[in-house]
Amino acid sequence: MRGRFAPYVIGMGLIGLALCMLGFFVYALIFNEPFLGFLIASLTAALLGIILRGFGERTADPSRREALIGVLLLWLVIPAFAAVPFALSGHLSPLNAMFESMSGFTTTGATVIRDFESFPKSLFMWRSLIQWFGGVGIIVLFIAVLPQLAIAGRQLFFAEAPGPTEEKLSPRLRNTSNAVLYVYVGLTFACIVLYWLGGMSFYDAISHAFTTLAAGGFSPNGLSFQEYPPILSWISVIFMLLAGANFALLYRAFSGRPKSLVRDPEFKTYVAISIIASLLIAYAIRNIYTPADALRHGFFQSLSILTTTGYASTDFALWPAPAQMVLLILMFIGGSAGSAGGGIKVVRWLMIVKNTAREVRRALHPRGVFPVRLGGRVIPEEVLRAVAAFITLYVGLFATTTSLLVAFGADFVTAFTATIACIGNVGPGLASVGPMANFADLHPISRGLLTFAMYAGRLEVVTVFVVFDPQWWRLPRKGFRKKPVSKK
């Protein structure tokens, strides 16, 4: 029966969340930390999940509308229930709890926690775990769900996830999702071990590994990476670089096809941007640190911001303007498509640059035919139009949110960087929302707006705003209406 796919998906998500929270209830109980929030949220989520699963219906071929509604509601309902332990702990208000939870699931990393010393360890680990789930969730979402929605065309997805081709890792989407999941889990375990060997406690190693591979940036330490040995910063640089890459591409490389990395135009551009930005920052801060530290901070912060992880090895809000400008540019770029990172994505910028160059050539040669190529393949016009629509909505949401934050009392630099940090799922900004500050002092309405910005940015903006189109609701349940065949 149509209309029951979304309840089924949400129900299964709530049941899984309930099991996780039940485990954290036991954890908090053993270590004498606030446990009531985990218990109440777990029981409530389980009850509602069972009801929705019973009412819903699993189907291998849901309509596009059902699939989209399921995705949009899932990314609202799950963070709402995951926020309950934060709210009932007494440390965060309901609004701040929802902000923190949404920041976790969207892998943003922006926080409203003021007192890191008294915040329960169980809640620190909980927000690290939801960030890890959010990272793998968005990767699987873009591999197994969004291609079927055809909102921006099937070709756009394959330009965003496995690369700008329709080459598949496996013949079935489920197998493809599993392949990427193996890479994600394997790198997480490797990161835990190396963090631990590098000097972190086992608790910190797990917490940071979860948020490193998710490109999230949550840390149980209020100073992020500042108090850790330099070797840990370099370990983090390696894993942040991997986390910001296309996981489908990494799977191919780890499966015996390492040349696929050097053949992929997005990956090559991504690495080039990382190196150039790191060296520019290191040069800009050369008078503040020793050469070794300048290089370390340069690579760490450029990878942290480019991949939208959001860690801090120092308070970069105090850096000279040229270094801050480089970081600001990186916030607008984002990681690779098919990664856990947010932002506009490197592949989209490649398409924008190539399409702009084509228009310049067209102006010189009006009758010429200049296809846009990426990786040796021609990019379809529908993909270029979809990228243009995405950029338009992205900039529109950014400008509107920034203006509203200024209207509610934030200074321009704070409003500007807070907005791009949330829409791009970066985490920290500058000024009052810098790496050593938090978002708690913003107006409550501003925090609500930024919560929505994180949500919209994580789901690629277009996915969220398509439901505001009245025509979309009039589409037939089975999908988009076919174009009529013209008769000659």
C-alpha positions in Angstrom: 0.0 0.0 0.0 1.3 3.4 -0.9 2.0 6.0 1.8 3.5 3.6 4.3 7.1 3.6 3.4 8.0 6.7 5.4 6.5 5.4 8.7 8.4 2.1 8.2 11.7 3.8 7.7 11.2 6.2 10.6 10.1 3.3 12.8 13.1 1.2 12.0 15.4 4.3 12.7 13.7 4.9 16.1 14.1 1.2 17.1 17.8 1.3 16.2 18.2 4.6 18.1 16.4 3.1 21.1 18.8 0.2 21.3 21.8 2.6 21.2 20.3 4.7 24.0 19.6 1.6 26.1 23.3 0.8 25.9 24.1 4.3 27.0 21.6 4.0 29.9 23.6 1.1 31.2 26.8 3.0 30.7 25.6 6.1 32.6 24.1 3.9 35.3 27.4 2.1 35.9 29.5 5.3 36.1 26.9 7.1 38.2 26.0 9.7 35.6 22.6 11.1 34.6 20.8 8.1 33.1 17.1 9.1 33.2 17.2 10.9 29.8 18.6 7.8 28.1 16.0 5.5 29.7 13.0 7.8 28.9 14.2 8.5 25.3 14.9 4.8 24.7 11.5 3.6 25.9 9.6 6.3 24.1 11.6 5.9 20.8 11.1 2.1 21.0 7.4 2.4 21.6 6.8 4.9 18.7 9.2 3.0 16.5 7.3 -0.3 17.0 4.0 1.5 16.2 5.3 3.2 13.1 7.0 0.0 11.9 3.7 -1.9 12.4 1.8 0.8 10.5 4.4 1.2 7.8 5.3 -1.2 5.0 8.6 -2.2 3.6 8.8 -1.9 -0.1 11.7 -2.2 -2.6 10.1 0.3 -4.9 8.7 3.3 -2.9 7.5 6.3 -4.9 9.9 9.3 -5.1 7.6 11.3 -2.9 7.5 8.6 -0.2 11.2 8.2 -0.2 11.9 11.9 0.0 9.4 12.4 2.8 10.9 9.4 4.6 14.4 11.0 4.4 13.3 14.5 5.4 11.3 13.3 8.4 14.0 10.7 9.5 16.6 13.5 9.8 14.2 15.5 12.0 12.7 12.8 14.2 16.0 11.0 15.0 17.8 14.1 16.2 14.8 15.2 18.2 14.8 11.9 20.2 18.6 11.9 20.4 18.3 15.3 22.0 16.3 14.1 25.0 19.3 12.8 27.0 20.9 16.3 26.6 17.7 18.1 27.6 17.0 15.9 30.7 20.6 16.0 31.9 20.0 19.5 33.3 23.0 20.8 31.3 21.2 22.0 28.2 17.9 23.7 27.5 15.5 21.9 25.1 16.5 24.3 22.3 20.2 23.9 23.0 19.7 20.1 23.2 18.2 20.1 19.8 20.9 22.3 18.4 23.6 20.0 19.8 21.8 16.9 18.5 21.3 18.3 15.0 24.9 19.4 15.0 25.9 15.9 15.7 23.8 14.0 13.2 24.6 16.6 10.5 28.3 16.2 11.4 28.5 20.0 11.8 30.3 20.1 15.1 29.0 23.5 16.3 28.3 23.4 20.0 26.5 25.2 22.8 28.2 23.5 25.7 29.9 26.0 28.0 31.3 23.9 30.8 33.2 21.0 29.4 34.6 20.0 32.8 31.2 19.2 34.4 29.5 17.8 31.3 29.0 14.0 31.8 31.3 11.7 29.9 28.4 9.5 28.8 26.9 12.5 27.0 30.2 13.4 25.4 30.4 9.8 24.0 26.8 10.0 23.0 27.3 13.1 20.8 30.4 11.5 19.3 28.5 8.4 18.4 25.6 10.2 16.9 28.1 12.2 14.8 29.6 8.9 13.6 26.2 7.6 12.7 25.4 10.8 11.0 28.6 10.5 8.9 27.9 7.0 7.7 24.2 7.8 7.3 24.8 10.7 4.8 27.2 8.5 2.8 24.7 5.7 2.5 21.9 8.1 1.9 23.6 9.5 -1.2 24.5 6.1 -2.5 21.3 4.2 -1.9 18.4 6.7 -1.5 18.8 10.0 -3.2 19.7 8.6 -6.7 16.2 7.1 -6.8 14.5 10.5 -6.1 15.5 12.0 -9.4 15.2 15.5 -7.9 18.4 16.6 -9.6 18.6 13.8 -12.1 20.4 10.4 -11.8 23.5 11.8 -13.4 23.9 14.5 -10.7 24.1 11.9 -8.0 26.8 10.0 -9.8 28.6 13.3 -10.2 28.3 13.7 -6.4 29.0 10.3 -5.0 31.1 7.7 -6.8 32.5 10.3 -9.2 31.2 12.0 -12.3 30.4 8.7 -14.0 27.9 5.9 -13.7 30.5 3.4 -12.8 29.2 1.3 -10.0 31.3 -0.5 -7.3 28.8 -3.4 -7.1 25.8 -4.5 -9.1 23.5 -3.8 -6.3 23.0 -0.7 -4.2 23.0 -2.7 -1.0 26.4 -4.2 -1.9 27.7 -0.8 -2.7 26.5 0.6 0.6 28.1 -2.3 2.4 31.4 -1.8 0.6 31.6 1.8 1.6 30.5 0.9 5.2 33.5 -1.5 5.4 35.9 1.3 4.5 34.2 3.7 7.0 34.3 1.2 9.9 37.8 0.0 9.0 39.3 3.5 9.0 37.5 4.2 12.3 39.2 1.3 14.0 42.6 2.3 12.5 42.1 5.8 13.7 41.2 4.6 17.3 44.4 2.6 17.5 46.7 5.3 16.2 45.1 8.0 18.4 45.6 5.7 21.4 49.2 4.8 20.4 49.9 8.5 19.9 49.0 9.4 23.5 45.3 9.8 23.8 43.4 7.9 26.5 41.3 5.1 25.2 38.1 7.1 25.8 39.4 10.2 24.0 40.7 8.0 21.1 37.3 6.5 20.6 35.5 9.8 20.9 37.8 11.6 18.4 38.0 8.7 16.0 34.2 8.7 15.7 34.1 12.4 14.9 37.2 12.4 12.7 35.9 9.8 10.2 32.5 11.5 10.3 34.2 14.9 9.5 32.3 16.2 12.5 34.7 17.7 14.9 33.0 17.1 18.3 35.6 16.7 21.0 35.2 15.9 24.7 38.0 18.5 25.3 37.0 22.1 25.3 40.3 23.1 23.7 39.9 20.5 21.0 43.4 19.3 19.8 45.4 22.1 21.5 46.5 20.1 24.6 47.5 16.9 22.7 51.0 16.1 21.5 51.9 17.3 18.0 52.0 13.8 16.6 48.3 13.5 17.2 47.7 16.5 15.0 49.6 14.8 12.1 47.6 11.6 12.6 44.4 13.6 12.5 45.6 15.3 9.3 45.9 11.9 7.6 42.5 10.7 8.7 40.8 14.0 8.0 42.2 13.9 4.4 40.7 10.4 4.0 37.4 11.4 5.6 37.0 14.3 3.2 37.6 12.0 0.2 35.0 10.1 -1.8 34.5 6.8 0.2 33.4 4.9 -3.0 36.7 6.0 -4.6 38.6 4.9 -1.4 37.0 1.5 -1.7 38.2 1.1 -5.2 41.7 2.2 -4.2 41.8 -0.2 -1.2 40.4 -3.0 -3.4 43.5 -3.1 -5.5 42.9 -0.1 -7.9 45.0 2.7 -6.3 45.4 4.3 -9.7 41.7 5.3 -9.5 42.8 8.0 -7.1 45.2 9.7 -9.4 42.8 9.4 -12.3 39.9 11.1 -10.4 39.8 14.8 -11.2 37.9 15.7 -8.0 40.4 13.9 -5.8 43.4 15.5 -7.5 41.9 18.9 -7.1 40.9 18.2 -3.5 44.5 17.2 -2.6 45.9 20.2 -4.5 43.6 22.6 -2.6 44.7 21.0 0.7 48.4 21.4 0.0 48.2 24.9 -1.4 45.9 26.2 1.4 48.1 24.6 4.1 51.3 26.2 2.7 49.6 29.6 2.4 48.4 29.5 6.0 51.8 28.3 7.2 53.4 31.2 5.5 50.8 33.7 6.9 51.5 32.6 10.5 55.2 32.1 10.2 55.9 35.0 12.6 53.7 33.5 15.3 55.0 30.0 15.6 58.2 28.0 14.9 58.5 26.7 11.3 57.5 23.2 12.4 54.4 24.4 14.4 53.4 26.8 11.6 53.5 23.9 9.1 51.5 21.7 11.5 48.9 24.3 12.3 48.7 25.1 8.6 48.0 21.5 7.5 45.8 20.7 10.4 43.5 23.8 10.2 43.2 23.7 6.4 42.2 20.0 6.4 39.9 20.6 9.4 38.0 23.4 7.6 38.1 22.1 4.0 36.8 18.7 5.1 34.3 20.5 7.4 35.6 18.6 10.4 36.0 21.6 12.6 38.8 20.6 15.0 41.2 23.3 16.3 44.9 22.9 17.0 45.0 26.5 18.1 42.6 29.5 18.3 42.7 30.5 14.6 40.3 33.4 15.3 43.4 35.2 16.6 45.4 34.6 13.4 46.3 37.4 10.9 43.6 38.3 8.3 45.3 36.5 5.4 45.2 33.2 7.2 41.6 33.7 8.2 40.7 34.6 4.7 42.1 31.3 3.4 40.1 29.4 6.0 37.0 31.3 5.0 37.4 30.4 1.4 37.8 26.7 2.4 34.5 26.9 4.3 32.8 27.7 1.0 34.5 24.8 -0.8 33.9 21.8 1.4 35.0 18.2 1.0 34.6 15.7 -1.8 31.3 14.4 -3.0 30.5 10.9 -1.5 32.4 11.8 1.7 31.0 12.5 5.1 32.0 16.2 4.7 29.6 19.0 4.0 29.9 22.2 2.0 29.3 22.9 -1.7 31.8 20.1 -2.7 34.9 20.2 -4.8 33.2 18.5 -7.8 30.6 21.2 -8.0 33.2 23.9 -8.1 35.0 22.1 -10.9 31.8 22.1 -12.9 31.2 25.7 -12.2 34.7 26.7 -13.3 34.5 24.6 -16.4 31.1 25.8 -17.3 32.2 29.5 -16.8 35.2 28.9 -19.1 32.8 27.4 -21.7 30.6 30.5 -21.5 33.6 32.7 -22.1 34.5 30.7 -25.2 31.0 30.9 -26.4 31.1 34.7 -26.2 34.2 34.6 -28.5 32.8 31.9 -30.8 28.9 32.1 -30.7 28.5 29.2 -33.1 31.0 26.9 -31.4 30.0 23.7 -29.6 31.9 23.4 -26.3 30.8 20.4 -24.1 31.9 20.5 -20.5 34.2 17.6 -19.7 35.2 16.2 -16.4 37.5 13.2 -16.1 37.3 12.6 -19.8 33.5 12.5 -19.8 30.9 15.0 -21.0 28.8 16.4 -18.2 25.1 16.5 -19.2 23.4 19.8 -19.4 20.8 18.7 -16.8 23.7 18.2 -14.3 25.0 21.7 -15.0 21.5 23.2 -14.5 21.1 21.2 -11.3 24.5 22.6 -10.0 23.4 26.1 -10.9 20.1 25.6 -9.0 21.9 24.2 -6.0 24.3 27.2 -5.9 21.4 29.6 -6.2 19.5 28.1 -3.3 22.7 27.7 -1.2 23.6 31.4 -1.6 20.0 32.4 -1.0 19.7 30.5 2.2 23.1 31.8 3.3 22.3 35.4 2.6 18.8 35.2 4.3 20.2 33.4 7.4 23.1 35.9 7.8 20.7 38.8 7.5 18.4 37.4 10.1 21.2 36.7 12.5 22.4 40.3 12.2 18.8 41.4 12.8 18.7 39.4 16.0 21.8 41.1 17.4 24.9 39.3 16.0 27.7 41.3 14.6 28.3 40.8 10.9 31.5 38.6 11.1 29.8 36.4 13.7 26.6 36.1 11.6 28.5 35.6 8.3 30.8 32.8 9.6 28.2 31.2 11.9 25.9 30.8 8.9 28.4 29.4 6.5 29.8 27.1 9.3 26.3 25.7 9.8 25.1 25.4 6.2 28.4 24.0 5.2 28.5 21.7 8.3 31.9 23.1 9.2 31.4 23.8 12.9 33.3 26.8 14.3 33.4 30.2 12.7 35.1 33.4 13.7 34.5 36.2 16.2 31.9 35.2 18.8 31.6 31.7 17.3 35.3 31.0 17.0 37.0 27.6 17.9 37.4 28.5 21.5 33.9 30.0 21.8 30.4 28.5 21.2 27.0 29.3 19.8 25.3 29.5 23.2 25.3 33.3 23.4 23.4 33.8 20.1 19.8 34.8 20.3 17.5 31.8 20.7 15.8 32.5 17.4 19.3 32.6 15.8 20.1 29.2 17.2 16.8 27.9 15.8 17.6 29.3 12.4 21.1 27.8 12.5 19.6 24.4 13.5 17.5 24.5 10.3 20.6 25.7 8.3 22.5 22.6 9.5 19.6 20.4 8.5 19.1 22.0 5.1 22.9 22.0 4.3 23.3 18.4 5.3 20.5 17.3 2.9 21.9 19.4 0.1 19.4 22.2 0.3 17.5 21.3 -2.9 16.2 18.1 -1.2 14.6 20.2 1.6 13.2 23.0 -0.5 11.6 20.8 -3.2 8.8 20.1 -0.7 7.9 23.8 -0.8 7.0 23.5 -4.5 3.2 23.0 -4.9 3.8 21.3 -8.2 5.8 18.6 -6.5 2.9 17.6 -4.4 0.7 17.3 -7.5 3.0 14.7 -9.0 1.7 11.2 -9.5 2.7 8.9 -6.6 4.8 6.7 -8.8 7.1 9.5 -9.9 7.4 12.4 -12.2 5.0 12.8 -15.0 6.4 11.8 -18.3 6.8 14.4 -21.0 4.1 14.1 -23.7 5.4 12.8 -27.0 5.0 15.4 -29.7 3.2 14.2 -32.8 4.4 15.5 -36.1 
